[in-house]
């Protein structure tokens, strides 16, 4: 929930008031908080751990692993697009030279 003093989110039954940076999307921050809350609850259910700090650290590790995997996948896709773009540019240049030569 956004108001003039910031955004109020609830993560693992704790209320946090977040002052977003200028131009930040309040709905995105709320979605991220919801994701953290869901991850913490899933870990707590699996481990039956009641220590919220331990649950938070495990959630952070899971989210960091997700991020790292997605980042690697993005980099691989970006490299593939870059290779194809270069290949198409070479083919286009070749066809242009052939057409005017």
BELBEL-V772587 format. One record per residue. N is the residue number from 1. NEAR is the number of other ideal C-beta (glycine too) atoms within 10 Angstrom. D_LAST is the distance of its C-alpha to the last C-alpha in Angstrom with 1 decimal. Layout:
N_NEAR_D_LAST, N_NEAR_D_LAST
This chain:
1_9_64.5, 2_16_63.1, 3_9_65.5, 4_4_65.7, 5_9_66.7, 6_15_63.9, 7_20_63.3, 8_14_66.1, 9_21_65.2, 10_13_67.4, 11_20_66.5, 12_16_69.0, 13_9_71.8, 14_11_71.2, 15_8_70.2, 16_12_67.6, 17_10_66.8, 18_16_63.3, 19_8_62.0, 20_13_58.3, 21_6_55.8, 22_4_54.6, 23_5_52.2, 24_13_53.2, 25_12_53.4, 26_15_57.1, 27_10_56.3, 28_11_54.0, 29_17_56.8, 30_17_59.2, 31_12_57.0, 32_15_56.7, 33_17_60.4, 34_13_60.9, 35_14_58.7, 36_18_60.7, 37_17_63.9, 38_13_62.9, 39_21_61.8, 40_22_65.1, 41_15_67.2, 42_14_65.5, 43_19_66.1, 44_19_69.7, 45_10_70.3, 46_10_69.0, 47_12_70.7, 48_6_73.8, 49_13_73.5, 50_8_75.2, 51_11_74.1, 52_15_71.5, 53_8_70.1, 54_13_69.4, 55_21_67.9, 56_18_65.7, 57_12_64.4, 58_19_63.7, 59_23_61.9, 60_13_59.8, 61_12_58.9, 62_14_57.9, 63_15_55.7, 64_10_54.2, 65_10_53.4, 66_12_51.8, 67_10_49.7, 68_10_48.7, 69_10_47.6, 70_10_45.6, 71_10_44.0, 72_10_42.9, 73_10_41.6, 74_10_39.6, 75_10_38.1, 76_10_37.1, 77_10_35.5, 78_10_33.8, 79_10_32.3, 80_10_31.1, 81_10_29.4, 82_10_27.8, 83_10_26.5, 84_10_25.1, 85_10_23.6, 86_10_21.8, 87_10_20.7, 88_10_19.3, 89_10_17.6, 90_10_15.8, 91_10_14.9, 92_10_13.7, 93_10_11.6, 94_10_10.1, 95_10_9.6, 96_10_8.2, 97_9_5.5, 98_8_5.1, 99_7_5.7, 100_6_3.8, 101_5_0.0
